[in-house]
Amino acid sequence: MKKKLVAVMMTAAMTAGMLAGCGSKNAAEPQSTKTSDTDSAAEDTTSEGAGGTEQSAETAGEAVTLKIFSNLPDRKNGQGLVEQMIIDEYMAENPNVTIEVEALDEEAYKTKFKAYSMDGMPDVVSIWGQPSFLDEVLEAGVLAELNEDDYADYGFIAGSLEGFKKDGKLYGLPRNTDIQIIYYNQKMFEDNGWEVPSTYEEYITLCQTIKDAGITPVAMDGGDGWPMACYLTDILVKVAGTDYADIVSNAVASGDFTAPEIKEATQLLVQAAEAGVFQTGYDTQDYGTAQNLFTNGQAAMFAMGSWECSMALNEDIPEEIRTNIRAFTLPPMADGKGGANDIAAWNGGGYAVSANSEIKEEAIKFLNYMYQPDKLSKYGWENGVGMSAQDQSSFMTGNETELQKQVVDILKNATSVSGTPINDCGPSAFKTAIESEIQSVSNGTESIDDFLAAIGAACK
């Protein structure tokens, strides 16, 4: 946990002078892709390289098909767009390489990943550098070891690689620094005289005011489980402050989740749901449904991670809404140990190479190409995709969206960060338990004591 803290705080230090040295260069325009857009459905695509590129002697060679398995089905916006841009450029520079992309939404992705673990992985895969996902994957030996020395000049934030290691060996690379935030519609707030809350109590009161106006206060993806667990993490950070990591670690190790801080955080989640903070049916609705409520103006706020900063540049969202998307972190509570700048943040997803790939050398070559400082990190910043796990300071121009600037400031001003969210701190059985039980406890069909007992049992 301390290493993850260092990673994000180093990012904060890096961004501290963002606006001081800004030039006037405009961010690059998003490049078009050859794949069709999707929402949350599965997508199997074969990307075509750009024509007319000179074929160097170095890249000329035997025809190779590289298979990528991704959790980014939307190839026209956000991280999926960035991933596709890099794929297209790689094929343009390596005409002998054809890259086939299979992209599924997150829950379908994780299900099929398990099947691939038994039947044989695609060459390059999306992964998460957190115990609930990676421990069993590494135990199964399905990922190839990477040479950490290869990335000495790639600008990775100190400590950000640690979650992708086992026994000192590196098996993947992180893509993001993720922050749990609450997006809000600034124009809607201004039109109704609502103010961003400075305390948790004000936040709950605001939600009631919004609900009384006939608008959903906070759009929540409760059907998938993990977004609500991340929201619970944020509450627990405000309750426990810097003790968060130790409290969760001890609970996972002992299988005992009866710590008063965990019980209080769970109770606050239940009370929020009872008060109508979330939309009707939140506990069965998915990511796309929750996001659409917000981007269509039916919800005033949206609880999600900083990876959705690209909403501010997404032309599929009405201009009046996308240009008014802003963000804040869950405010502190009167009796909590966490302050306004104690935030829920962690190093998120990334990529790895299959240990059994028949073209492992080419797969690692592509992975290294993707992570060149002027690729994944640069394109991500230019397309408004949250914060990278690499130093992005040289790509900041001062022409970023207001939403990007806000998120940078949130990280810059952080006095502490949580590290891994609670649902990813234990074995996969624990992750499954908390993400499937959290709907029931929040909607009142399961008691808090039974919920805590169930997730504790999953750790034993």
C-alpha positions as CSV (number, residue, x, y, z in Angstrom):
1,M,0.0,0.0,0.0
2,K,2.8,2.4,0.8
3,K,4.4,1.9,-2.6
4,K,1.1,2.7,-4.3
5,L,0.9,5.8,-2.1
6,V,4.3,6.8,-3.3
7,A,3.3,6.2,-6.9
8,V,0.3,8.5,-6.8
9,M,1.9,11.1,-4.6
10,M,4.8,11.2,-7.1
11,T,2.2,11.9,-9.8
12,A,0.9,14.7,-7.7
13,A,4.3,16.2,-7.3
14,M,4.8,15.9,-11.1
15,T,1.7,17.7,-11.9
16,A,2.1,20.5,-9.4
17,G,3.7,22.9,-11.9
18,M,1.4,21.9,-14.8
19,L,0.1,25.3,-15.7
20,A,3.3,27.2,-14.9
21,G,5.2,26.1,-17.9
22,C,2.4,25.7,-20.4
23,G,2.9,26.5,-24.1
24,S,0.3,27.4,-26.6
25,K,0.4,24.2,-28.6
26,N,-3.0,22.7,-29.2
27,A,-3.7,19.0,-28.3
28,A,-3.7,16.7,-31.3
29,E,-7.0,15.9,-33.0
30,P,-8.2,12.3,-32.4
31,Q,-7.3,10.1,-35.3
32,S,-10.0,8.1,-37.1
33,T,-10.1,4.3,-36.7
34,K,-11.3,1.5,-39.0
35,T,-13.4,-0.3,-36.4
36,S,-17.1,0.2,-35.8
37,D,-18.3,1.8,-32.6
38,T,-19.9,-0.2,-29.8
39,D,-21.5,0.5,-26.5
40,S,-21.2,-2.4,-24.1
41,A,-21.5,-5.3,-26.6
42,A,-18.7,-7.7,-27.5
43,E,-16.6,-6.7,-30.5
44,D,-14.2,-8.7,-32.7
45,T,-12.3,-6.6,-35.1
46,T,-9.4,-6.8,-37.5
47,S,-7.7,-3.5,-37.8
48,E,-6.2,-2.4,-41.1
49,G,-2.9,-0.5,-41.2
50,A,-2.7,2.8,-43.0
51,G,-1.5,2.6,-46.6
52,G,1.3,4.4,-48.3
53,T,3.9,4.0,-45.4
54,E,7.4,3.1,-46.5
55,Q,8.5,-0.4,-45.5
56,S,11.9,-0.3,-43.8
57,A,14.3,-3.2,-43.9
58,E,13.9,-3.5,-40.1
59,T,10.2,-3.9,-40.2
60,A,10.0,-6.0,-43.4
61,G,9.6,-9.7,-42.8
62,E,7.3,-12.7,-42.6
63,A,3.6,-12.0,-42.2
64,V,2.6,-12.0,-38.5
65,T,-0.9,-11.9,-37.0
66,L,-0.9,-10.4,-33.5
67,K,-4.0,-11.0,-31.4
68,I,-5.0,-8.5,-28.7
69,F,-7.7,-9.1,-26.1
70,S,-9.0,-5.8,-24.7
71,N,-11.6,-4.6,-22.2
72,L,-12.2,-1.4,-24.3
73,P,-15.0,-2.1,-26.7
74,D,-15.6,1.6,-27.6
75,R,-13.0,2.3,-30.3
76,K,-14.0,5.8,-31.0
77,N,-13.8,7.4,-27.6
78,G,-11.6,7.4,-24.5
79,Q,-9.1,4.7,-23.9
80,G,-10.4,2.5,-26.7
81,L,-9.7,5.3,-29.1
82,V,-6.2,5.7,-27.8
83,E,-5.5,2.0,-27.9
84,Q,-6.8,1.8,-31.5
85,M,-4.7,4.8,-32.6
86,I,-1.5,3.0,-31.4
87,I,-2.5,-0.2,-33.1
88,D,-3.1,1.5,-36.4
89,E,0.3,3.3,-36.2
90,Y,2.1,0.1,-35.3
91,M,0.7,-1.6,-38.4
92,A,1.5,1.3,-40.6
93,E,5.1,1.1,-39.4
94,N,5.2,-2.7,-39.6
95,P,3.4,-3.7,-42.8
96,N,4.0,-7.3,-42.2
97,V,2.0,-7.3,-39.0
98,T,-1.8,-7.6,-38.8
99,I,-3.4,-6.9,-35.5
100,E,-6.7,-8.5,-34.6
101,V,-8.6,-7.0,-31.7
102,E,-11.2,-8.8,-29.6
103,A,-12.8,-6.2,-27.3
104,L,-15.4,-6.9,-24.6
105,D,-16.9,-4.8,-21.9
106,E,-15.3,-5.4,-18.5
107,E,-17.5,-8.1,-16.9
108,A,-17.6,-10.2,-20.1
109,Y,-13.9,-9.6,-20.5
110,K,-13.0,-11.1,-17.1
111,T,-15.3,-14.1,-17.7
112,K,-13.6,-14.9,-21.0
113,F,-10.2,-14.2,-19.6
114,K,-10.7,-17.1,-17.3
115,A,-11.6,-19.3,-20.2
116,Y,-8.5,-18.2,-22.1
117,S,-6.4,-18.9,-19.0
118,M,-7.2,-22.6,-19.5
119,D,-7.4,-22.7,-23.3
120,G,-4.6,-20.4,-24.4
121,M,-4.3,-16.6,-24.2
122,P,-4.2,-14.1,-27.1
123,D,-0.8,-12.5,-27.5
124,V,-1.4,-9.2,-25.6
125,V,-4.1,-8.9,-23.0
126,S,-5.6,-6.3,-20.6
127,I,-4.9,-6.9,-16.9
128,W,-5.3,-5.3,-13.5
129,G,-2.4,-4.9,-11.2
130,Q,-4.4,-5.8,-8.1
131,P,-4.4,-8.9,-5.9
132,S,-7.9,-10.0,-6.7
133,F,-7.1,-10.3,-10.3
134,L,-3.4,-10.7,-10.7
135,D,-2.4,-13.1,-7.9
136,E,-4.2,-16.1,-9.4
137,V,-3.2,-15.2,-12.9
138,L,0.5,-15.2,-12.0
139,E,0.0,-18.4,-10.0
140,A,-1.3,-20.0,-13.2
141,G,1.8,-18.9,-15.1
142,V,-0.1,-17.5,-18.1
143,L,1.8,-14.2,-18.4
144,A,5.3,-13.7,-19.8
145,E,8.0,-12.1,-17.7
146,L,9.1,-8.6,-18.9
147,N,12.5,-7.1,-18.6
148,E,12.1,-4.2,-16.2
149,D,15.3,-2.6,-17.5
150,D,13.6,-2.0,-20.9
151,Y,11.4,0.6,-19.2
152,A,14.0,2.6,-17.4
153,D,13.4,5.6,-19.7
154,Y,9.7,5.2,-20.1
155,G,8.8,7.7,-17.3
156,F,6.8,5.3,-15.1
157,I,6.0,7.0,-11.8
158,A,8.0,5.6,-8.9
159,G,6.3,2.5,-7.4
160,S,3.7,2.2,-10.2
161,L,5.1,-1.1,-11.5
162,E,5.0,-2.8,-8.1
163,G,1.4,-4.1,-8.4
164,F,2.4,-5.9,-11.6
165,K,5.3,-7.9,-10.0
166,K,5.7,-11.3,-8.3
167,D,8.8,-12.3,-6.5
168,G,10.6,-9.2,-7.9
169,K,9.8,-10.1,-11.5
170,L,7.7,-7.9,-13.8
171,Y,4.7,-9.4,-15.7
172,G,2.7,-6.3,-16.8
173,L,2.7,-2.6,-17.2
174,P,0.2,-0.1,-15.6
175,R,-1.8,2.2,-17.8
176,N,-3.6,4.5,-15.4
177,T,-3.6,6.4,-12.2
178,D,-7.2,6.2,-11.2
179,I,-9.2,8.5,-8.9
180,Q,-12.7,7.8,-7.5
181,I,-14.6,11.0,-8.2
182,I,-18.1,12.4,-8.6
183,Y,-18.8,14.1,-11.9
184,Y,-21.4,16.8,-11.9
185,N,-23.3,18.9,-14.4
186,Q,-22.0,22.5,-13.7
187,K,-24.8,24.2,-15.7
188,M,-27.5,22.2,-14.0
189,F,-26.0,23.2,-10.6
190,E,-25.8,26.9,-11.5
191,D,-29.3,26.9,-13.0
192,N,-30.8,25.5,-9.8
193,G,-28.6,27.4,-7.4
194,W,-26.9,24.2,-6.1
195,E,-23.3,24.4,-4.8
196,V,-20.6,21.8,-4.6
197,P,-20.8,20.4,-1.1
198,S,-17.8,20.9,1.3
199,T,-19.0,18.2,3.8
200,Y,-20.5,14.8,3.5
201,E,-23.6,16.0,5.4
202,E,-24.0,18.8,2.8
203,Y,-23.6,16.2,0.1
204,I,-26.5,14.1,1.4
205,T,-28.7,17.3,1.9
206,L,-27.9,18.3,-1.7
207,C,-28.9,14.9,-3.0
208,Q,-32.2,15.2,-1.2
209,T,-32.8,18.7,-2.8
210,I,-32.0,17.3,-6.2
211,K,-34.3,14.4,-5.7
212,D,-37.1,16.7,-4.6
213,A,-36.6,18.6,-7.9
214,G,-37.5,15.4,-9.8
215,I,-33.9,14.7,-10.9
216,T,-31.7,11.7,-10.0
217,P,-29.0,12.9,-7.7
218,V,-26.2,10.4,-8.5
219,A,-26.1,7.9,-11.4
220,M,-24.7,4.6,-10.1
221,D,-23.7,1.4,-11.9
222,G,-24.8,-0.9,-9.2
223,G,-25.5,-3.9,-11.4
224,D,-21.8,-4.6,-11.9
225,G,-20.9,-4.4,-8.3
226,W,-17.4,-3.0,-8.6
227,P,-18.3,0.7,-9.1
228,M,-20.4,0.5,-5.8
229,A,-17.4,-1.2,-4.1
230,C,-15.2,1.7,-5.3
231,Y,-17.8,4.1,-3.9
232,L,-17.7,2.3,-0.6
233,T,-13.9,2.6,-0.7
234,D,-14.3,6.4,-0.9
235,I,-16.7,6.4,2.0
236,L,-14.3,4.3,4.1
237,V,-11.4,6.6,3.3
238,K,-13.4,9.5,4.7
239,V,-14.3,7.5,7.8
240,A,-10.9,5.9,8.4
241,G,-8.5,8.4,6.8
242,T,-4.9,7.1,6.5
243,D,-5.9,4.0,8.5
244,Y,-7.8,2.7,5.5
245,A,-5.1,0.4,4.1
246,D,-4.3,-1.2,7.4
247,I,-7.9,-1.7,8.3
248,V,-8.7,-3.4,5.0
249,S,-5.5,-5.4,5.0
250,N,-6.2,-6.8,8.5
251,A,-9.8,-7.6,7.6
252,V,-8.7,-9.6,4.5
253,A,-6.0,-11.4,6.4
254,S,-8.3,-12.4,9.2
255,G,-11.5,-12.8,7.4
256,D,-13.1,-10.4,10.0
257,F,-14.7,-7.3,8.6
258,T,-16.4,-6.2,11.8
259,A,-14.0,-3.2,12.3
260,P,-16.1,-0.3,13.4
261,E,-14.9,1.8,10.5
262,I,-16.0,-0.8,7.9
263,K,-19.4,-1.1,9.6
264,E,-19.9,2.6,9.7
265,A,-18.9,3.0,6.0
266,T,-21.3,0.2,5.0
267,Q,-24.1,1.8,7.1
268,L,-23.5,5.2,5.3
269,L,-23.8,3.4,1.9
270,V,-27.1,1.8,3.0
271,Q,-28.4,5.1,4.3
272,A,-27.5,6.9,1.0
273,A,-29.4,4.2,-1.0
274,E,-32.4,4.4,1.3
275,A,-32.4,8.2,0.9
276,G,-32.7,7.9,-2.8
277,V,-29.2,9.2,-3.6
278,F,-29.0,6.8,-6.6
279,Q,-31.5,6.2,-9.4
280,T,-34.4,3.8,-9.1
281,G,-33.2,0.3,-10.1
282,Y,-29.5,1.3,-9.6
283,D,-28.8,-2.2,-8.2
284,T,-29.6,-3.9,-11.5
285,Q,-28.5,-1.3,-14.0
286,D,-25.1,-1.4,-15.8
287,Y,-22.3,1.1,-16.6
288,G,-23.8,2.3,-19.8
289,T,-27.2,2.9,-18.3
290,A,-25.8,4.9,-15.4
291,Q,-23.5,7.0,-17.6
292,N,-26.4,7.7,-20.1
293,L,-28.5,9.0,-17.2
294,F,-25.8,11.6,-16.5
295,T,-24.9,12.5,-20.1
296,N,-28.5,12.8,-21.1
297,G,-29.1,15.3,-18.3
298,Q,-31.4,13.0,-16.2
299,A,-28.9,12.8,-13.4
300,A,-27.0,15.7,-11.8
301,M,-24.0,13.6,-10.8
302,F,-22.2,10.4,-11.8
303,A,-20.0,8.3,-9.4
304,M,-17.1,6.8,-11.4
305,G,-13.4,7.0,-11.9
306,S,-11.1,9.6,-13.5
307,W,-10.8,7.4,-16.6
308,E,-14.1,8.9,-17.8
309,C,-12.6,12.4,-18.1
310,S,-12.8,11.8,-21.9
311,M,-16.6,12.6,-21.6
312,A,-15.6,16.2,-21.9
313,L,-14.4,15.5,-25.4
314,N,-16.9,12.9,-26.5
315,E,-19.0,14.5,-29.3
316,D,-21.6,11.8,-28.9
317,I,-22.6,13.7,-25.7
318,P,-24.6,16.9,-26.2
319,E,-22.3,19.9,-26.2
320,E,-24.2,21.7,-23.5
321,I,-23.5,18.7,-21.2
322,R,-20.0,17.7,-22.2
323,T,-18.6,21.2,-21.8
324,N,-20.2,21.5,-18.4
325,I,-18.9,18.3,-16.9
326,R,-16.9,18.9,-13.7
327,A,-15.7,16.8,-10.8
328,F,-15.2,16.7,-7.1
329,T,-14.2,14.0,-4.6
330,L,-16.5,12.8,-1.8
331,P,-16.3,15.5,0.9
332,P,-15.2,14.7,4.5
333,M,-17.7,13.9,7.2
334,A,-18.0,15.6,10.6
335,D,-16.8,12.6,12.7
336,G,-14.5,11.1,10.1
337,K,-10.7,10.8,10.2
338,G,-10.3,11.5,6.5
339,G,-9.9,15.1,5.3
340,A,-11.0,16.7,2.0
341,N,-7.7,15.8,0.4
342,D,-7.6,12.2,1.5
343,I,-8.7,10.5,-1.6
344,A,-9.5,7.1,-3.1
345,A,-6.9,6.6,-5.8
346,W,-4.8,3.7,-7.2
347,N,-2.8,2.5,-10.2
348,G,-5.4,0.8,-12.4
349,G,-5.5,-1.5,-15.4
350,G,-2.7,-2.2,-17.8
351,Y,-1.4,-4.8,-20.3
352,A,0.6,-8.0,-20.4
353,V,1.9,-10.6,-22.9
354,S,0.9,-14.2,-22.9
355,A,3.5,-16.6,-21.7
356,N,2.5,-19.1,-24.4
357,S,2.4,-16.7,-27.3
358,E,3.9,-18.2,-30.4
359,I,5.0,-14.7,-31.4
360,K,6.1,-13.5,-27.9
361,E,9.0,-11.4,-29.3
362,E,6.6,-9.5,-31.6
363,A,4.0,-9.2,-28.7
364,I,6.6,-7.7,-26.4
365,K,7.8,-5.4,-29.2
366,F,4.3,-4.1,-29.6
367,L,3.8,-3.7,-25.9
368,N,7.0,-1.7,-25.6
369,Y,5.9,0.4,-28.6
370,M,2.6,1.1,-27.0
371,Y,4.3,2.4,-23.8
372,Q,6.8,4.7,-25.5
373,P,6.3,8.0,-23.7
374,D,5.0,9.7,-26.8
375,K,2.3,7.0,-27.4
376,L,-0.1,5.7,-24.7
377,S,0.6,8.4,-22.2
378,K,0.7,11.3,-24.6
379,Y,-2.3,10.3,-26.7
380,G,-4.3,9.5,-23.5
381,W,-3.7,13.1,-22.2
382,E,-4.5,14.7,-25.5
383,N,-7.8,12.8,-25.7
384,G,-8.8,13.6,-22.1
385,V,-8.4,10.1,-20.7
386,G,-7.6,10.6,-17.1
387,M,-4.1,10.3,-15.6
388,S,-1.4,8.0,-16.8
389,A,1.0,5.8,-14.7
390,Q,3.7,7.6,-16.7
391,D,5.0,11.2,-16.4
392,Q,2.7,13.3,-18.6
393,S,4.0,16.8,-17.6
394,S,5.7,17.4,-21.0
395,F,2.3,16.9,-22.8
396,M,0.4,19.4,-20.7
397,T,-0.3,22.5,-22.8
398,G,-2.7,24.6,-20.8
399,N,-5.4,24.0,-23.3
400,E,-6.8,21.0,-21.5
401,T,-10.5,20.8,-20.7
402,E,-11.6,22.3,-17.4
403,L,-12.4,18.8,-16.3
404,Q,-8.8,17.6,-16.9
405,K,-7.5,20.6,-15.0
406,Q,-9.8,19.8,-12.1
407,V,-8.7,16.2,-11.9
408,V,-5.0,17.2,-12.0
409,D,-5.6,19.6,-9.1
410,I,-7.4,16.9,-7.1
411,L,-4.3,14.7,-7.4
412,K,-1.9,17.6,-6.9
413,N,-3.6,18.6,-3.7
414,A,-4.0,15.1,-2.3
415,T,-2.4,14.6,1.2
416,S,-3.0,10.8,1.1
417,V,-4.4,8.2,-1.2
418,S,-6.1,4.9,-0.5
419,G,-4.2,2.5,-2.8
420,T,-6.2,-0.6,-4.0
421,P,-10.0,-0.3,-3.6
422,I,-11.5,-2.6,-1.1
423,N,-13.0,-5.1,-3.6
424,D,-9.5,-5.8,-5.1
425,C,-7.6,-6.2,-1.9
426,G,-8.3,-9.9,-1.4
427,P,-8.5,-13.2,-3.3
428,S,-10.8,-13.5,-6.3
429,A,-13.4,-15.3,-4.2
430,F,-13.6,-12.2,-2.0
431,K,-13.9,-9.9,-5.0
432,T,-16.8,-12.0,-6.3
433,A,-18.5,-12.0,-2.9
434,I,-18.3,-8.3,-2.2
435,E,-19.3,-7.3,-5.7
436,S,-22.3,-9.7,-5.7
437,E,-23.4,-9.0,-2.1
438,I,-23.1,-5.2,-2.1
439,Q,-26.3,-4.8,-4.1
440,S,-28.2,-6.7,-1.5
441,V,-26.9,-4.9,1.5
442,S,-27.4,-1.5,-0.1
443,N,-31.0,-2.2,-1.1
444,G,-31.8,-3.6,2.4
445,T,-32.5,-7.2,1.4
446,E,-29.4,-8.3,3.4
447,S,-28.3,-7.0,6.8
448,I,-25.0,-5.3,7.3
449,D,-23.8,-8.0,9.7
450,D,-24.7,-10.7,7.2
451,F,-22.9,-8.8,4.4
452,L,-19.7,-8.4,6.5
453,A,-19.8,-12.0,7.5
454,A,-20.2,-13.2,3.9
455,I,-17.3,-11.2,2.5
456,G,-15.2,-12.3,5.5
457,A,-15.9,-15.9,4.8
458,A,-14.8,-15.5,1.2
459,C,-11.3,-14.6,2.5
460,K,-10.8,-17.8,4.4
